[in-house]
Amino acid sequence: MTATITAPEASARPPRQSPVRRILAMLRNTWRGLTSMRTALILLFLLALAAIPGALLPQRSLNAQKVDKYIADRPTLGHLMDRVQLFDVFSSFWFTAIYALLFISLVGCIVPRVFDHYRALRTPPVAVPRNLSRLPHHASTAVTESPVEQIAKARKQLRGWRAVERVNGDEVTLSAEKGYFREFGNLVFHLALVGLLVSVAIGKLLGYEGNVVVIADDGPGFCTSSIAAFDSFKAGNLIDGTGLAPLCVRVKDFRADYLPSGEAQMFTADLSYQSGKDLTTNTWRDTAIQVNHPLRVSGDRVYVQGHGYAPTFTVTYPNGQTRTESQQWRPDDGATFLSSGAMRFDPPAGMYSSDAEQRQHQIAIEGLFAPTAFLHGSLLTSSYPALTDPAVAIDIYQGETGLDTGRPQSLFSLDPEMIKQGRLMKQARVNLKPGQSTTLADGTKITFDGAKQFANLQVSHDPAQGWVLVFAVTMMAGLLVSLLVKRRRIWLRAYPDPDETADDKRRTVVEMGGLARTDQAGWGGEFDRLRARLLGDSENPGE
């Protein structure tokens, strides 16, 4: 006997989808996967993981010199890390991609839940379950009123509850629910979260942030009319640096409070500022700012982030002319504020017969500054960050400082190439205290006049910061409501007692059940009080 197997008919094969349908299906599945809560959590974890290099490695936006030094110390690895933007983590393409995907995923997760909570907010109480005795809280009693009268009486006691009566023959039921405000809190929380994300995004696109060092003691200050006024400037993607909010700031005085251990306790900067109409009337207003207590004006916030010292030197030339400058030096030790820096002085015009001769007589100073000097022999260090006993240990050079070469130079160190080529010659190495001086071979006198404090100010502009605060507070309020309000339900079923045979006074059986949609303590006690009110429970006569 031979069996023949026939191939299935072509009509039994599933129809092939068109390319357009397949593309639409792929896009739909991709969107569903991207907007799932699991994907949002994975992206949140990846964002936290991607931020680790930004915390461990120097970032070019904060300190470009440290980045350059890091790369110079590790030529091969450093350039490879720079190529993958590990020194520009928070503006890198991969960090931005994770952030953008997380933003889309969160919005995609939140928006559908907003509609779900809105539908839950408007959903009427569900019908009475068939068997109320299976509920965690239930009770049953018999009354003399009719089912309609008993349910009407119970409904009057449930003011503030959303209740629905249903009649099925001789049986009358009542479904009541309370705690709908919980869903309202969920709705407010999710909407506020979307608003918060949008506000943060708008602030990043339209905001800017600039840092500037300002010398205290009524120094020149700065004005925010141009990005050139800042030492560093970061702008949003939609900001080109023009149209900044006009603001002028001077630092009148700066105070740093230290613990006995030398740890900084508080920074206070006394400011004078102009904004708005003050710029046209030349009116200066006084205020004081501290750490986390900025000046808020014209949509900007002015923070004090740190401080340091600016040594002051006076160069007296052989013809009696003088040049005095104060220049901030970089704190190398955050505990003692031992600082390093450099200064360059150009001779007065007309002092020498030619520009070439004048360049050969430029003065350069490089060394260390100690606010509280402590000497190991001739080696200078600092024992405390406060300005109690200042001193400097400096090398004095004469020659071409390189100011006319057009090459960029560090603010805190001299150009080593100029020294190596012999175009800048060392003339002296001295330790000086305020008022002390040294004289070079040609009669040029360098005097250390002391030091002023400088404040590192940050100007931040975020047009959406008010909305961020509003949405953050609203989100927390909605979260508190959703956590504190309990969603609970009760049901009553009233029907004639089937075992009662007396026609003159027929009894009504009333069953009651309760259920809390959240497992929170206290619902049992509330159910007992409701049972006493609705069923006249003799076990609780006082309620």
Residue pairs with C-beta under 8 A, 6 or more apart in sequence:
17 25
31 108
33 39
34 101
34 104
34 105
34 108
35 104
35 105
35 108
35 109
35 112
36 105
36 109
37 109
39 105
40 102
40 105
40 106
40 109
43 98
43 101
43 102
43 105
44 102
46 98
47 95
47 98
47 99
47 102
50 89
50 94
50 95
50 98
51 89
51 90
51 95
53 86
53 89
54 89
54 90
54 95
57 70
57 81
57 86
57 87
57 89
58 66
58 67
58 70
58 87
59 67
59 87
59 88
59 89
59 90
60 67
60 87
60 88
61 88
61 90
61 91
61 232
61 234
65 410
65 412
67 82
67 87
70 78
70 87
71 78
71 79
71 81
71 82
71 87
72 78
81 87
84 92
84 94
85 91
85 92
85 93
85 94
86 92
89 95
103 197
103 201
106 193
106 197
107 194
107 197
110 190
110 193
110 194
111 194
113 186
113 190
114 187
114 190
114 191
114 194
117 183
117 186
117 187
117 190
118 187
120 183
121 180
121 183
121 184
121 187
124 162
124 164
124 175
125 162
125 163
125 164
125 175
125 176
125 177
125 489
126 175
126 489
127 166
127 173
127 175
128 166
128 173
128 174
128 175
128 491
128 492
128 493
128 513
129 135
129 491
129 513
132 138
132 140
132 491
132 493
132 511
132 512
132 513
133 140
133 511
133 513
135 513
135 514
135 515
136 514
136 515
137 513
137 514
137 515
137 523
137 524
137 527
138 511
138 512
138 513
138 514
139 511
139 512
139 513
139 531
139 535
139 537
140 509
140 510
140 511
140 512
141 509
141 510
141 535
141 536
141 537
142 497
142 507
142 508
142 509
142 510
143 150
143 507
143 508
143 510
143 535
143 536
144 505
144 507
144 508
145 153
145 508
146 508
147 170
147 171
147 172
147 494
147 495
147 496
147 508
148 167
148 172
148 494
150 172
150 492
150 494
150 508
150 510
151 165
151 172
151 173
151 174
151 492
151 494
154 174
154 492
154 534
155 163
155 165
155 174
155 176
157 533
157 534
158 174
158 176
158 490
158 534
160 178
161 176
161 177
161 178
161 490
162 176
162 177
162 178
162 180
163 174
163 175
163 176
163 177
164 174
164 175
164 176
165 172
165 173
165 174
166 172
166 173
166 174
166 175
167 173
170 495
170 496
171 493
171 494
171 495
172 493
172 494
172 495
173 491
173 492
173 493
173 494
174 491
174 492
174 493
174 494
175 489
175 491
176 489
176 490
176 491
176 492
177 487
177 488
177 489
177 490
178 487
178 488
178 489
179 485
179 486
179 487
179 488
179 517
180 487
181 481
181 485
182 481
182 482
182 485
182 486
182 487
182 518
183 482
183 487
184 481
185 477
185 478
185 479
185 480
185 481
185 482
185 483
185 485
186 478
186 482
187 478
188 474
188 475
188 477
188 478
188 481
189 475
189 478
189 479
189 482
190 478
192 471
192 472
192 474
192 475
192 478
193 471
193 475
195 467
195 470
195 471
195 474
196 468
196 471
196 472
196 475
199 464
199 467
199 468
199 471
200 464
200 468
202 463
202 464
202 467
203 236
203 462
203 463
203 464
203 465
203 468
204 236
204 237
205 236
205 237
205 238
205 239
206 236
206 238
206 239
206 462
206 463
206 464
207 235
207 236
207 239
207 460
207 461
207 462
207 463
207 464
208 233
208 234
208 235
208 236
208 239
208 241
208 244
208 460
208 461
209 233
209 234
209 235
209 458
209 459
209 460
209 461
210 224
210 227
210 229
210 230
210 232
210 233
210 234
210 458
210 459
211 230
211 231
211 232
211 233
211 305
211 456
211 457
211 458
211 459
212 222
212 229
212 230
212 231
212 456
212 457
212 459
213 231
213 308
213 328
213 454
213 455
213 456
213 457
214 221
214 222
214 249
214 250
214 251
214 454
214 455
214 457
215 251
215 310
215 326
215 328
215 452
215 453
215 454
216 251
216 252
216 253
216 254
216 269
216 452
216 453
216 454
216 455
217 251
217 252
217 253
217 452
217 453
218 250
218 252
219 250
219 251
219 326
219 452
219 454
220 250
221 248
221 249
221 250
221 251
221 272
222 229
222 230
222 248
222 249
223 229
223 246
223 247
223 248
223 249
224 230
224 244
224 245
224 246
224 247
224 248
224 300
224 459
225 244
225 246
226 241
226 244
227 233
227 235
227 241
227 244
230 459
233 241
235 241
244 461
245 275
245 298
245 299
245 300
245 461
246 275
246 276
246 279
246 298
247 273
247 274
247 275
247 297
247 298
247 300
247 302
247 459
248 273
248 274
248 275
248 279
249 271
249 272
249 273
249 295
249 302
249 457
250 271
250 272
250 273
250 284
251 269
251 270
251 271
251 454
251 455
251 457
252 270
252 271
252 272
252 286
253 269
253 270
254 267
254 268
254 269
254 270
254 307
254 453
254 454
254 455
255 267
255 268
255 269
255 270
256 264
256 266
256 267
256 268
256 307
256 385
256 386
256 453
257 264
257 265
257 266
257 267
257 268
258 264
258 265
258 384
258 385
258 386
259 265
262 335
262 336
262 384
262 385
263 335
264 385
266 290
266 291
267 290
267 291
267 304
267 306
267 307
267 455
268 288
268 289
268 290
268 304
269 288
269 289
269 290
269 304
269 455
269 457
270 286
270 287
270 288
271 286
271 287
271 288
271 289
271 295
271 302
272 284
272 285
272 286
273 284
273 285
273 287
273 295
273 297
273 302
274 282
274 283
274 284
274 285
275 297
275 298
276 298
277 283
278 284
278 285
287 295
289 295
289 302
289 303
289 304
290 304
291 303
291 304
291 305
292 303
294 301
294 302
294 303
294 304
294 460
295 301
295 302
296 302
299 461
299 463
300 459
300 460
300 461
301 459
301 460
301 461
301 462
301 465
302 457
302 458
302 459
303 457
303 458
303 460
304 455
304 456
304 457
305 456
305 457
305 458
306 455
306 456
307 453
307 454
307 455
307 456
308 328
308 329
308 330
308 331
308 337
308 339
308 453
308 454
308 456
309 328
309 329
309 331
309 337
309 339
309 369
309 371
309 387
309 390
309 451
309 452
309 453
309 454
310 326
310 327
310 328
310 329
310 451
310 452
310 453
310 454
311 326
311 327
311 329
311 341
311 343
311 369
311 390
311 392
311 448
311 450
311 451
312 324
312 325
312 326
312 448
312 449
312 450
312 451
312 452
313 324
313 325
313 343
313 345
313 365
313 446
313 447
313 448
313 449
314 322
314 323
314 324
314 446
314 447
314 449
315 322
315 323
315 324
315 345
315 363
315 444
315 445
315 446
315 447
316 322
316 444
316 445
316 446
316 447
317 323
317 347
317 348
317 351
317 443
317 444
318 442
318 443
318 444
319 351
321 348
321 351
323 345
323 346
323 348
324 449
325 343
325 345
326 451
326 452
327 341
327 342
327 343
327 411
328 341
328 411
328 454
329 339
329 340
329 341
329 369
329 412
330 339
330 340
330 341
330 412
331 337
331 338
331 339
332 338
332 339
332 340
333 382
335 385
336 370
336 371
336 372
336 381
336 382
336 383
336 384
336 385
337 371
337 382
337 385
338 368
338 369
338 370
338 381
338 382
339 368
339 369
339 370
340 367
340 368
340 369
340 412
340 413
341 366
341 367
341 369
341 411
341 412
341 413
342 364
342 365
342 366
342 410
342 411
342 412
342 413
342 414
343 364
343 365
343 366
344 362
344 363
344 364
344 365
344 401
344 403
344 414
345 362
345 363
345 364
345 365
346 358
346 362
346 401
346 403
347 358
347 361
347 362
347 363
349 358
351 358
351 361
352 358
352 361
359 400
359 404
360 398
360 399
360 400
361 398
361 399
361 442
361 444
362 398
362 399
362 400
362 401
362 403
363 396
363 397
363 398
363 401
363 444
363 446
364 396
364 397
364 398
364 399
364 401
364 414
364 424
365 394
365 395
365 396
365 397
365 446
366 394
366 395
366 397
366 413
366 414
367 392
367 393
367 394
367 395
368 380
368 392
368 393
368 394
369 390
369 391
369 392
369 451
370 380
370 381
370 382
370 390
370 391
370 392
370 393
371 382
371 384
371 385
371 386
371 387
371 388
371 389
371 390
371 451
372 382
372 383
372 384
372 385
372 386
372 387
372 388
372 389
372 390
373 380
373 381
373 382
373 383
373 389
373 390
373 391
373 433
374 380
374 381
374 382
374 383
375 381
375 391
375 431
378 393
378 431
379 393
380 391
380 392
380 393
380 431
387 451
387 453
389 433
390 433
390 434
390 450
390 451
391 431
391 432
391 433
392 431
392 432
392 448
393 429
393 430
393 431
394 429
394 430
394 431
394 432
394 448
395 426
395 428
395 429
396 426
396 427
396 428
396 429
396 430
396 438
396 440
396 446
397 414
397 419
397 424
397 425
397 426
397 427
398 424
398 425
398 427
398 440
398 442
398 444
399 418
399 423
399 424
399 425
400 418
400 423
400 424
401 414
401 415
401 418
401 424
402 409
402 415
402 417
402 418
402 423
402 424
403 409
407 415
409 415
414 424
415 424
418 424
419 426
427 440
427 441
428 438
428 440
430 438
432 438
432 448
433 448
434 448
434 449
434 450
434 451
435 447
435 448
435 449
435 450
436 447
436 448
437 445
437 446
437 447
437 448
438 445
438 446
439 445
439 446
440 446
462 468
486 516
486 517
486 518
486 520
486 522
486 523
487 516
487 517
487 518
488 514
488 515
488 516
488 517
488 523
488 526
489 514
489 515
489 516
489 517
490 512
490 513
490 514
490 515
490 527
490 530
491 512
491 513
491 514
492 510
492 511
492 512
492 534
493 510
493 511
494 508
494 509
494 510
494 511
495 508
495 509
496 506
496 507
496 508
496 509
497 506
497 507
497 508
497 509
500 506
500 507
510 535
512 530
512 531
512 534
512 535
514 523
514 527
514 530
516 523
528 537
528 540
528 543
529 540
529 543
531 537
531 540
532 539
532 540
532 541
532 543
533 543
537 543
